[in-house]
Amino acid sequence: MALPTSLSHSTIKPTPPYLSTFHKPLTLPPTLLTTNRHRFPKQTTFRCSSSSSSSKHHNNINPSKPDDLIELPLFPLPLVLFPGATIPLQIFEYRYRVMMQTLLQSDLRFGVVYSDAVSGSAAGVGCVGEIVKHERLVDDRFFLICKGQERFRVTDLVRTKPYLVAKVTWLEDRPGSGEENVDELASEVEVVMKEVIRLSNRLNGKEEKESRDLRKNQFPTPFSFFVGSTFEGAPMEQQALLELEDTAARLKRERETLRNTLNYLTAASAVKDVFPST
C-alpha cells in the first residue's frame, strides 16, 4: 500500500529546514549528484522489514520484540529528518493540529516521512521526530522543535483520517563485515568536509577560520547521520542515505559526494581568482 498522493505541503512551514551546527547547511550543486543518484518511484510500495529493534523507545511505541509492528502517526514533509538532527515546524492545518494535541497528551513522537513536492509520493522509510519544545500560538497553531530519533520502515497503513497512522518496523545499521574500518572512514569524511566548508566560506566572502571539530567524538554511525543532515537542497540524496543500513556504505557515499563538491568548489575558486568580478 502506498501513501496517498493528495497530501498538501501547506500543512507545515519548516523554517529553516535544519538547525545545523553549521551557520549554514551545506548546499550541494545538483550536478554533483550524478553518481549513486536515488530516484523515487511515482508510488512507494511498502515492504515488510526484518530489521531489529532499537534499544530505546518510549511509551506506546515501545516494542516488546524486535519483529513487532508498531503503530505510529505519520507526518509527510518535503524534507528528510535524520537521527540526531533538529527541525523547527509550524503546524496550522486542522488534521495536524489534532495530531499534535493528541501527541502532547500522550507520546511526544511521530514519524516524519519525506514527501516529494512534485509527484506527491512519499518514502517508505522515515525517522521518528520527538517533540523537545512546543508552543501553542494564539490562533491554535503550534510551533515545535523536534529531534530525530529512530529510523523506521512503513509496512502498512492503519488509517488515513484525520491523519495518517501506519504500522512500522525499526531500522538499525547492520554490523559490518569487519573488512571496513568505519572509524577511519568517518575521519576521512570529516577531513573532506572541513575543506568543503573552508572553500565554501571563501567563495561566499566569509573569513576563513581554522576548521573546528565537526565530529565531536561521535561514533561513526551518528556522525554519518549528521553529515547527511547537512546536505541541504538534495533531499533525494538524503533519503538514499537515510535508507542505507550499513554505516560504511553511508560514509563512502558521503565521502564521494563531498569529494565531488570539493572538486566543484576548487574549480569555482580558481575561476574567482582569475575573474574576481564574476
C-alpha positions as CSV (number, residue, x, y, z in Angstrom):
1,M,0.0,0.0,0.0
2,A,1.3,3.5,-0.8
3,L,0.7,6.7,0.9
4,P,-2.0,8.9,-0.5
5,T,-0.7,11.4,-3.2
6,S,-3.1,14.2,-2.2
7,L,-1.2,15.4,0.8
8,S,-0.7,19.1,0.9
9,H,2.7,20.6,1.7
10,S,1.0,23.7,3.0
11,T,0.5,21.9,6.3
12,I,3.8,23.0,7.7
13,K,6.4,25.7,7.5
14,P,9.9,24.4,8.2
15,T,12.0,27.5,8.9
16,P,14.8,27.0,8.4
17,P,15.0,23.4,7.0
18,Y,17.6,22.3,9.5
19,L,19.1,23.6,12.7
20,S,22.6,22.5,11.9
21,T,25.8,23.1,13.9
22,F,27.0,24.9,10.8
23,H,26.0,28.5,10.4
24,K,24.5,27.4,7.1
25,P,24.0,23.8,6.0
26,L,25.9,22.5,3.0
27,T,24.2,23.2,-0.2
28,L,25.3,20.8,-2.9
29,P,25.2,21.7,-6.6
30,P,22.8,19.4,-8.4
31,T,25.5,18.4,-10.9
32,L,27.4,16.7,-8.2
33,L,24.8,14.1,-7.5
34,T,25.2,12.2,-10.8
35,T,26.8,9.2,-9.2
36,N,24.7,6.9,-7.0
37,R,21.7,9.1,-7.6
38,H,18.5,7.9,-5.9
39,R,15.2,8.0,-7.8
40,F,11.8,7.7,-6.2
41,P,9.1,5.8,-8.0
42,K,5.8,7.5,-8.6
43,Q,4.3,5.5,-5.8
44,T,6.2,3.8,-2.9
45,T,5.1,0.3,-2.1
46,F,5.8,-0.6,1.5
47,R,7.8,-3.7,2.2
48,C,7.9,-5.8,5.4
49,S,11.1,-5.3,7.3
50,S,13.0,-7.9,9.4
51,S,15.3,-5.2,10.9
52,S,16.0,-5.5,14.6
53,S,14.6,-3.2,17.2
54,S,16.3,-0.1,18.6
55,S,17.2,-0.5,22.3
56,K,15.5,2.8,23.4
57,H,11.8,3.6,22.7
58,H,9.2,5.5,24.6
59,N,5.6,5.0,25.9
60,N,3.1,3.4,23.4
61,I,5.6,2.8,20.6
62,N,7.9,0.7,22.8
63,P,8.3,-2.7,21.1
64,S,8.4,-5.8,23.2
65,K,10.0,-7.9,20.4
66,P,12.4,-6.9,17.6
67,D,9.9,-8.0,14.9
68,D,6.8,-6.3,16.5
69,L,4.8,-3.9,14.2
70,I,4.4,-0.6,16.0
71,E,1.6,1.9,15.2
72,L,3.0,5.4,14.6
73,P,1.3,8.6,13.4
74,L,2.9,9.9,10.2
75,F,3.7,13.4,9.1
76,P,4.7,13.7,5.4
77,L,7.1,16.6,4.9
78,P,9.1,18.0,2.0
79,L,12.4,17.3,3.9
80,V,14.4,14.4,5.3
81,L,14.8,14.1,9.1
82,F,17.9,12.2,10.3
83,P,18.5,10.7,13.8
84,G,20.1,13.4,15.9
85,A,19.1,16.3,13.6
86,T,16.7,19.1,14.9
87,I,14.0,20.8,12.9
88,P,11.5,23.6,13.7
89,L,8.0,23.3,12.5
90,Q,4.8,25.4,12.4
91,I,1.6,23.4,12.4
92,F,-1.5,25.1,11.2
93,E,-3.7,22.6,9.2
94,Y,-6.5,21.2,11.3
95,R,-5.7,17.5,11.0
96,Y,-2.1,18.0,12.1
97,R,-3.2,20.3,15.0
98,V,-5.4,17.4,16.1
99,M,-2.4,15.1,15.8
100,M,-0.3,17.4,17.9
101,Q,-2.9,17.8,20.6
102,T,-3.1,14.0,20.9
103,L,0.7,13.6,21.0
104,L,1.1,16.3,23.7
105,Q,-1.3,14.4,25.9
106,S,0.4,11.0,25.4
107,D,3.5,10.3,23.4
108,L,5.6,13.1,22.0
109,R,6.8,11.2,19.0
110,F,5.6,10.9,15.4
111,G,7.0,9.6,12.1
112,V,8.5,12.0,9.6
113,V,8.5,10.7,6.0
114,Y,9.8,12.6,3.0
115,S,7.1,13.5,0.5
116,D,8.2,14.7,-2.9
117,A,6.7,18.1,-3.7
118,V,6.4,17.3,-7.4
119,S,5.0,13.8,-7.6
120,G,3.4,13.8,-4.1
121,S,4.7,10.3,-3.5
122,A,6.1,9.5,0.0
123,A,9.1,7.5,1.0
124,G,8.6,4.1,2.8
125,V,11.5,4.8,5.2
126,G,11.4,7.7,7.7
127,C,12.6,8.9,11.1
128,V,10.9,9.4,14.4
129,G,10.6,13.0,15.4
130,E,10.4,13.7,19.1
131,I,8.9,17.0,20.3
132,V,11.5,18.6,22.6
133,K,9.9,22.0,22.8
134,H,6.5,23.3,21.8
135,E,4.4,26.5,22.0
136,R,0.7,26.8,21.3
137,L,0.1,30.0,19.5
138,V,-3.0,32.3,19.9
139,D,-4.7,31.1,16.8
140,D,-4.3,27.4,17.9
141,R,-1.3,26.8,15.7
142,F,1.7,25.1,17.1
143,F,5.4,25.9,17.0
144,L,7.6,22.8,17.5
145,I,11.2,21.9,17.9
146,C,11.7,18.2,17.0
147,K,14.7,16.0,17.3
148,G,15.3,12.9,15.1
149,Q,15.3,9.6,16.9
150,E,15.0,6.0,15.4
151,R,14.5,5.2,11.7
152,F,11.6,3.1,10.6
153,R,10.1,1.3,7.6
154,V,6.4,1.6,6.9
155,T,4.8,-1.7,6.4
156,D,1.1,-0.9,6.2
157,L,-1.4,2.0,6.7
158,V,-3.8,1.7,9.6
159,R,-5.8,4.8,8.8
160,T,-5.7,7.9,6.8
161,K,-8.1,10.2,8.7
162,P,-8.0,12.6,10.4
163,Y,-4.2,12.0,9.9
164,L,-2.1,9.1,8.8
165,V,-1.3,6.2,11.1
166,A,0.9,3.4,10.0
167,K,2.4,0.1,11.2
168,V,6.2,0.4,11.2
169,T,9.3,-1.7,12.0
170,W,12.6,-0.2,13.3
171,L,15.7,0.0,11.2
172,E,19.3,-0.3,12.5
173,D,22.6,-0.4,10.7
174,R,23.8,-4.0,10.2
175,P,27.1,-4.9,11.7
176,G,29.9,-4.5,9.2
177,S,31.9,-7.4,7.7
178,G,35.0,-6.3,9.7
179,E,36.9,-5.5,6.5
180,E,36.0,-1.8,6.7
181,N,37.4,0.4,9.3
182,V,34.4,2.7,9.8
183,D,36.3,4.9,12.2
184,E,38.9,5.7,9.6
185,L,36.1,6.3,7.0
186,A,34.5,8.8,9.4
187,S,37.8,10.6,9.9
188,E,38.2,10.8,6.1
189,V,34.7,12.2,5.7
190,E,35.4,14.8,8.4
191,V,38.7,16.0,6.7
192,V,37.0,16.4,3.3
193,M,34.0,18.1,4.9
194,K,36.3,20.7,6.7
195,E,37.9,21.5,3.3
196,V,34.4,21.9,1.7
197,I,33.4,24.3,4.4
198,R,36.6,26.3,4.1
199,L,36.3,26.7,0.3
200,S,32.6,27.4,0.6
201,N,33.3,30.2,3.1
202,R,36.0,31.6,0.8
203,L,33.7,31.7,-2.2
204,N,31.0,33.4,-0.1
205,G,33.4,36.1,1.1
206,K,33.5,34.8,4.7
207,E,36.5,34.8,6.9
208,E,38.5,31.5,6.6
209,K,38.7,30.4,10.1
210,E,40.5,27.3,11.4
211,S,38.3,24.3,11.0
212,R,36.7,23.2,14.2
213,D,35.9,19.7,15.4
214,L,32.9,18.5,13.3
215,R,32.7,15.0,14.7
216,K,32.8,15.9,18.4
217,N,33.7,12.4,19.5
218,Q,30.6,10.9,17.8
219,F,30.7,7.2,16.8
220,P,30.7,6.6,13.1
221,T,27.0,5.8,12.7
222,P,25.6,9.0,14.4
223,F,28.3,11.0,12.6
224,S,27.2,9.6,9.3
225,F,23.7,10.8,10.0
226,F,25.0,14.2,11.0
227,V,26.8,14.6,7.7
228,G,23.7,13.5,5.7
229,S,21.6,16.1,7.6
230,T,23.8,18.9,6.2
231,F,23.2,18.1,2.6
232,E,20.5,20.7,2.1
233,G,19.0,21.1,-1.3
234,A,19.4,17.4,-2.1
235,P,16.5,15.6,-0.5
236,M,16.7,12.6,-2.8
237,E,20.3,12.0,-1.9
238,Q,19.4,12.5,1.8
239,Q,16.6,9.9,1.5
240,A,19.0,7.4,-0.1
241,L,21.5,7.9,2.8
242,L,18.7,7.6,5.4
243,E,17.6,4.2,3.9
244,L,21.1,2.7,3.9
245,E,21.5,0.0,6.6
246,D,25.3,0.0,6.5
247,T,27.4,2.7,8.2
248,A,30.4,2.1,6.0
249,A,28.3,2.3,2.8
250,R,26.8,5.6,4.0
251,L,30.1,7.1,4.9
252,K,31.6,6.1,1.5
253,R,28.7,7.6,-0.4
254,E,29.1,10.8,1.7
255,R,32.8,10.9,1.1
256,E,32.2,10.6,-2.7
257,T,29.6,13.4,-2.7
258,L,31.9,15.6,-0.6
259,R,34.8,15.0,-2.9
260,N,32.8,15.9,-5.9
261,T,31.6,19.0,-4.1
262,L,35.2,19.8,-3.2
263,N,36.3,19.5,-6.9
264,Y,33.5,21.8,-7.9
265,L,34.4,24.4,-5.3
266,T,38.1,24.2,-6.1
267,A,37.3,25.0,-9.8
268,A,34.9,27.8,-8.8
269,S,37.6,29.2,-6.5
270,A,40.2,29.2,-9.3
271,V,37.8,31.0,-11.6
272,K,37.1,33.6,-9.0
273,D,40.8,34.2,-8.6
274,V,41.2,34.8,-12.3
275,F,38.0,36.8,-12.7
276,P,37.3,38.4,-9.3
277,S,34.3,40.3,-10.5
278,T,32.5,37.1,-11.7
